[in-house]
């Protein structure tokens, strides 16, 4: 089974840029996560934007392992991709 990888990147903001990770599997970007602390007082990772089956709002993951489990589940259940 293909695994999600989380290459680091920076995303543009109105104030400059911030740290983020791409959520990729087989060369396909399914989501972009940013540190949750930039959005609120919680720690972890905030779903900045999701694509395809990961198009959701206001999700926060305690860590990247929790995000990986969610991504694996949602993509396995809903992705009809190539």
MMTF fields as JSON, N, C-alpha, C and O atoms, coordinates in Angstrom:
{
  "mmtfVersion": "1.0.0",
  "mmtfProducer": "UNKNOWN",
  "numBonds": 327,
  "numAtoms": 328,
  "numGroups": 82,
  "numChains": 1,
  "numModels": 1,
  "chainsPerModel": [1],
  "groupsPerChain": [82],
  "chainIdList": ["A"],
  "bondAtomList": [4, 2, 8, 6, 12, 10, 16, 14, 20, 18, 24, 22, 28, 26, 32, 30, 36, 34, 40, 38, 44, 42, 48, 46, 52, 50, 56, 54, 60, 58, 64, 62, 68, 66, 72, 70, 76, 74, 80, 78, 84, 82, 88, 86, 92, 90, 96, 94, 100, 98, 104, 102, 108, 106, 112, 110, 116, 114, 120, 118, 124, 122, 128, 126, 132, 130, 136, 134, 140, 138, 144, 142, 148, 146, 152, 150, 156, 154, 160, 158, 164, 162, 168, 166, 172, 170, 176, 174, 180, 178, 184, 182, 188, 186, 192, 190, 196, 194, 200, 198, 204, 202, 208, 206, 212, 210, 216, 214, 220, 218, 224, 222, 228, 226, 232, 230, 236, 234, 240, 238, 244, 242, 248, 246, 252, 250, 256, 254, 260, 258, 264, 262, 268, 266, 272, 270, 276, 274, 280, 278, 284, 282, 288, 286, 292, 290, 296, 294, 300, 298, 304, 302, 308, 306, 312, 310, 316, 314, 320, 318, 324, 322],
  "bondOrderList": [1, 1, 1, 1, 1, 1, 1, 1, 1, 1, 1, 1, 1, 1, 1, 1, 1, 1, 1, 1, 1, 1, 1, 1, 1, 1, 1, 1, 1, 1, 1, 1, 1, 1, 1, 1, 1, 1, 1, 1, 1, 1, 1, 1, 1, 1, 1, 1, 1, 1, 1, 1, 1, 1, 1, 1, 1, 1, 1, 1, 1, 1, 1, 1, 1, 1, 1, 1, 1, 1, 1, 1, 1, 1, 1, 1, 1, 1, 1, 1, 1],
  "groupList": [{"groupName": "UNK", "atomNameList": ["N", "CA", "C", "O"], "elementList": ["N", "C", "C", "O"], "formalChargeList": [0, 0, 0, 0], "bondAtomList": [1, 0, 2, 1, 3, 2], "bondOrderList": [1, 1, 2], "singleLetterCode": "X", "chemCompType": "L-PEPTIDE LINKING"}],
  "groupTypeList": [0, 0, 0, 0, 0, 0, 0, 0, 0, 0, 0, 0, 0, 0, 0, 0, 0, 0, 0, 0, 0, 0, 0, 0, 0, 0, 0, 0, 0, 0, 0, 0, 0, 0, 0, 0, 0, 0, 0, 0, 0, 0, 0, 0, 0, 0, 0, 0, 0, 0, 0, 0, 0, 0, 0, 0, 0, 0, 0, 0, 0, 0, 0, 0, 0, 0, 0, 0, 0, 0, 0, 0, 0, 0, 0, 0, 0, 0, 0, 0, 0, 0],
  "groupIdList": [1, 2, 3, 4, 5, 6, 7, 8, 9, 10, 11, 12, 13, 14, 15, 16, 17, 18, 19, 20, 21, 22, 23, 24, 25, 26, 27, 28, 29, 30, 31, 32, 33, 34, 35, 36, 37, 38, 39, 40, 41, 42, 43, 44, 45, 46, 47, 48, 49, 50, 51, 52, 53, 54, 55, 56, 57, 58, 59, 60, 61, 62, 63, 64, 65, 66, 67, 68, 69, 70, 71, 72, 73, 74, 75, 76, 77, 78, 79, 80, 81, 82],
  "secStructList": [7, 7, 7, 7, 5, 7, 7, 3, 3, 3, 3, 3, 3, 6, 6, 3, 3, 3, 3, 3, 3, 3, 3, 3, 3, 6, 6, 3, 3, 3, 3, 3, 3, 3, 3, 4, 4, 4, 6, 1, 1, 7, 7, 1, 3, 3, 3, 3, 3, 3, 7, 4, 4, 4, 7, 7, 1, 1, 7, 3, 3, 1, 1, 2, 2, 2, 2, 2, 2, 2, 2, 2, 2, 2, 2, 2, 2, 2, 7, 7, 7, 7],
  "xCoordList": [0.848, 0.0, 0.893, 1.831, 0.607, 1.409, 1.311, 0.266, 2.405, 2.47, 2.425, 2.92, 1.825, 1.868, 3.233, 3.832, 3.716, 4.938, 4.566, 3.537, 5.421, 5.154, 6.357, 7.013, 6.651, 7.763, 7.44, 6.309, 8.441, 8.244, 8.243, 8.841, 7.568, 7.522, 7.172, 7.05, 7.017, 6.52, 5.35, 5.373, 4.325, 3.172, 3.063, 3.391, 2.601, 2.474, 1.32, 0.264, 1.547, 0.504, 0.466, 1.311, -0.493, -0.552, 0.642, 1.06, 1.185, 2.304, 3.661, 4.681, 3.714, 4.984, 4.823, 4.261, 5.327, 5.183, 5.219, 5.637, 4.766, 4.808, 5.173, 4.998, 5.682, 6.039, 4.79, 3.694, 4.963, 3.859, 4.43, 5.632, 3.563, 3.947, 2.906, 1.71, 3.398, 2.516, 2.191, 3.068, 0.968, 0.562, 0.435, -0.538, 1.443, 1.529, 1.523, 2.038, 0.918, 0.974, 1.04, 0.215, 2.007, 2.198, 2.305, 1.799, 2.958, 3.153, 1.931, 1.957, 0.853, -0.375, -0.479, -0.342, -0.72, -0.915, -2.391, -3.269, -2.65, -4.007, -4.353, -5.527, -3.336, -3.603, -2.323, -1.217, -2.51, -1.406, -1.739, -2.823, -0.796, -0.95, -0.016, 1.113, -0.491, 0.327, 0.273, -0.681, 1.266, 1.228, -0.05, -0.419, -0.712, -1.974, -1.763, -2.672, -0.591, -0.339, -0.453, -0.622, -0.364, -0.537, -2.011, -2.337, -2.914, -4.352, -5.071, -6.091, -4.532, -5.187, -4.192, -2.99, -4.666, -3.772, -3.429, -2.664, -3.974, -3.69, -2.389, -1.983, -1.747, -0.556, -0.959, -2.057, -0.086, -0.357, -0.349, 0.361, -1.147, -1.19, -2.623, -3.53, -2.809, -4.109, -4.217, -3.273, -5.361, -5.597, -5.817, -6.906, -4.774, -4.84, -5.743, -6.592, -5.547, -6.391, -6.317, -5.254, -7.449, -7.507, -8.024, -8.788, -7.609, -8.013, -8.717, -8.418, -9.647, -10.356, -11.049, -11.812, -10.799, -11.487, -11.091, -11.76, -10.021, -9.531, -10.021, -9.544, -10.961, -11.503, -12.431, -13.629, -11.885, -12.606, -12.19, -11.26, -12.873, -12.538, -12.33, -12.91, -11.488, -11.304, -10.857, -11.309, -9.989, -9.45, -8.089, -7.269, -7.862, -6.56, -6.118, -6.881, -4.878, -4.295, -3.209, -2.443, -3.146, -2.152, -0.732, 0.167, -0.527, 0.8, 0.633, -0.484, 1.745, 1.672, 1.24, 0.685, 1.479, 1.001, -0.527, -1.137, -1.137, -2.598, -3.12, -4.116, -2.459, -2.848, -2.718, -3.595, -1.642, -1.425, -2.551, -3.044, -2.952, -4.04, -5.336, -6.049, -5.643, -6.853, -6.77, -7.72, -5.631, -5.448, -5.582, -6.27, -4.927, -5.033, -6.484, -6.931, -7.222, -8.615, -9.509, -10.282, -9.417, -10.307, -9.988, -10.896, -8.712, -8.331, -8.689, -9.176, -8.451, -8.829, -10.323, -10.758, -11.111, -12.569, -13.177, -14.182, -12.581, -13.263, -12.538, -13.165, -11.259, -10.489, -10.741, -10.537, -11.181, -11.455, -10.423, -10.642, -9.31, -8.303, -7.736, -8.149, -6.774, -6.159, -5.444, -4.872],
  "yCoordList": [-1.185, 0.0, 1.248, 1.338, 2.204, 3.431, 4.192, 4.209, 4.809, 5.575, 7.07, 7.534, 7.809, 9.259, 9.744, 9.208, 10.767, 11.454, 12.903, 13.404, 13.562, 14.925, 15.832, 16.286, 16.097, 17.017, 18.417, 18.889, 19.063, 20.403, 21.436, 21.233, 22.525, 23.638, 24.895, 24.855, 25.975, 27.212, 27.657, 27.517, 28.196, 28.703, 30.209, 30.722, 30.893, 32.349, 32.734, 32.101, 33.781, 34.361, 35.859, 36.368, 36.545, 37.998, 38.696, 39.771, 38.066, 38.662, 38.189, 38.708, 37.237, 36.691, 35.24, 34.924, 34.344, 32.91, 32.158, 32.69, 30.901, 30.056, 28.635, 28.215, 27.908, 26.513, 25.703, 26.018, 24.667, 23.77, 22.45, 22.333, 21.457, 20.184, 19.829, 20.066, 19.255, 18.692, 17.274, 16.564, 16.849, 15.472, 14.776, 14.97, 13.954, 13.364, 11.841, 11.22, 11.269, 9.823, 9.578, 10.092, 8.803, 8.506, 9.772, 9.807, 10.809, 12.039, 12.944, 13.958, 12.593, 13.384, 14.117, 13.507, 15.428, 16.216, 16.137, 16.544, 15.608, 15.498, 16.604, 16.923, 17.193, 18.234, 19.007, 18.572, 20.158, 20.946, 21.209, 21.694, 20.886, 21.104, 22.223, 22.33, 23.046, 24.102, 23.916, 23.328, 24.4, 24.274, 24.894, 26.01, 24.174, 24.652, 25.889, 26.709, 26.045, 27.193, 28.518, 29.562, 28.49, 29.723, 30.075, 31.189, 29.145, 29.353, 29.557, 30.244, 28.953, 29.028, 28.632, 28.574, 28.364, 28.026, 26.543, 26.139, 25.734, 24.296, 23.996, 24.726, 22.913, 22.482, 21.394, 20.845, 21.094, 20.073, 20.671, 21.64, 20.081, 20.48, 20.758, 19.969, 21.877, 22.334, 21.984, 22.205, 21.444, 21.192, 22.545, 23.115, 23.042, 24.351, 24.271, 25.135, 23.234, 22.986, 21.504, 20.888, 20.948, 19.562, 19.505, 20.37, 18.489, 18.322, 16.982, 16.026, 16.913, 15.664, 15.171, 15.916, 13.92, 13.361, 14.021, 13.825, 14.792, 15.443, 16.886, 17.634, 17.27, 18.629, 18.769, 18.505, 19.18, 19.352, 20.679, 21.328, 21.08, 22.331, 22.103, 21.196, 22.946, 23.029, 21.741, 21.435, 20.985, 19.786, 20.11, 20.784, 19.628, 19.77, 18.382, 17.643, 18.047, 16.762, 16.981, 17.942, 16.104, 16.24, 16.158, 16.836, 15.33, 15.166, 14.603, 14.326, 14.438, 13.945, 12.485, 12.065, 11.707, 10.318, 10.27, 9.452, 11.144, 11.21, 11.667, 11.137, 12.636, 13.1, 11.969, 11.804, 11.191, 10.067, 9.036, 8.527, 8.732, 7.762, 8.273, 7.516, 9.561, 10.132, 10.111, 9.708, 10.546, 10.558, 9.165, 8.981, 8.175, 6.796, 6.34, 5.753, 6.608, 6.171, 6.847, 6.178, 8.163, 8.909, 8.633, 8.506, 8.538, 8.288, 6.848, 6.615, 5.886, 4.501, 4.349, 3.579, 5.082, 4.961, 5.742, 5.316, 6.873, 7.769, 8.042, 8.529, 7.754, 8.107, 7.113, 5.91, 7.625, 6.8, 7.081, 6.775, 7.66, 8.192, 7.22, 6.067, 7.748, 7.032, 5.79, 5.074],
  "zCoordList": [0.0, 0.0, 0.0, 0.793, -0.881, -0.92, 0.4, 1.051, 0.773, 2.012, 1.719, 0.692, 2.638, 2.549, 2.986, 3.918, 2.3, 2.697, 2.997, 2.543, 3.767, 4.199, 3.926, 4.864, 2.65, 2.375, 2.883, 2.771, 3.435, 3.977, 2.849, 1.793, 3.102, 2.157, 2.947, 4.172, 2.261, 2.862, 2.009, 0.786, 2.658, 1.928, 2.152, 3.222, 1.13, 1.206, 2.122, 2.123, 2.896, 3.74, 3.438, 2.702, 3.994, 3.794, 4.449, 4.019, 5.497, 6.228, 5.731, 6.185, 4.829, 4.356, 3.969, 2.921, 4.833, 4.577, 5.901, 6.93, 5.847, 7.035, 6.652, 5.509, 7.628, 7.468, 7.132, 7.593, 6.334, 6.013, 5.53, 5.294, 5.384, 4.772, 3.72, 3.891, 2.628, 1.612, 2.032, 2.525, 1.853, 2.138, 0.794, 0.065, 0.476, -0.856, -0.8, 0.13, -1.837, -2.033, -3.53, -4.285, -3.952, -5.38, -6.232, -7.353, -5.708, -6.453, -6.522, -7.219, -5.805, -5.793, -4.461, -3.401, -4.514, -3.302, -2.91, -3.67, -1.714, -1.201, -0.214, -0.025, 0.419, 1.416, 1.713, 1.392, 2.331, 2.872, 4.334, 4.657, 5.212, 6.647, 7.095, 6.616, 8.009, 8.613, 10.13, 10.641, 10.85, 12.304, 12.871, 12.508, 13.749, 14.332, 15.182, 15.306, 15.769, 16.643, 15.902, 16.531, 14.57, 13.815, 13.669, 13.26, 13.996, 13.85, 15.183, 15.248, 16.247, 17.56, 18.631, 18.37, 19.807, 20.92, 21.002, 21.878, 20.117, 20.143, 19.41, 18.505, 19.817, 19.092, 18.106, 18.19, 17.195, 16.199, 14.803, 14.532, 13.919, 12.518, 12.083, 12.347, 11.42, 10.934, 9.44, 8.68, 9.027, 7.612, 6.934, 6.994, 6.295, 5.637, 4.408, 4.188, 3.623, 2.455, 2.11, 2.187, 1.734, 1.29, -0.13, -0.556, -0.86, -2.244, -2.41, -1.694, -3.349, -3.608, -2.358, -1.743, -1.962, -0.796, 0.524, 1.539, 0.517, 1.738, 1.864, 2.718, 1.024, 1.047, 2.247, 2.145, 3.365, 4.628, 5.247, 4.768, 6.304, 6.987, 8.47, 9.066, 9.056, 10.51, 11.174, 12.278, 10.54, 11.176, 11.773, 11.149, 12.977, 13.625, 14.081, 14.704, 13.76, 14.122, 15.176, 15.093, 16.15, 17.221, 16.679, 17.178, 15.66, 15.064, 13.655, 13.218, 12.951, 11.581, 11.507, 10.492, 12.55, 12.555, 12.578, 11.888, 13.368, 13.384, 12.021, 11.528, 11.42, 10.087, 9.07, 8.222, 9.141, 8.223, 8.347, 7.339, 9.57, 9.77, 9.145, 8.486, 9.35, 8.763, 7.239, 6.567, 6.695, 5.246, 4.655, 3.651, 5.272, 4.784, 4.752, 3.766, 5.825, 5.911, 4.895, 4.209, 4.787, 3.903, 2.444, 1.623, 2.114, 0.721, 0.326, -0.78, 1.219, 0.934, 0.718, -0.139, 1.496, 1.421, 0.25, -0.319, -0.11, -1.046, -2.355, -3.296, -2.456, -3.645, -4.771, -4.612, -5.893, -7.065, -8.159, -9.331, -7.759, -8.685, -9.693, -9.811, -10.408, -11.527, -11.077, -11.899]
}
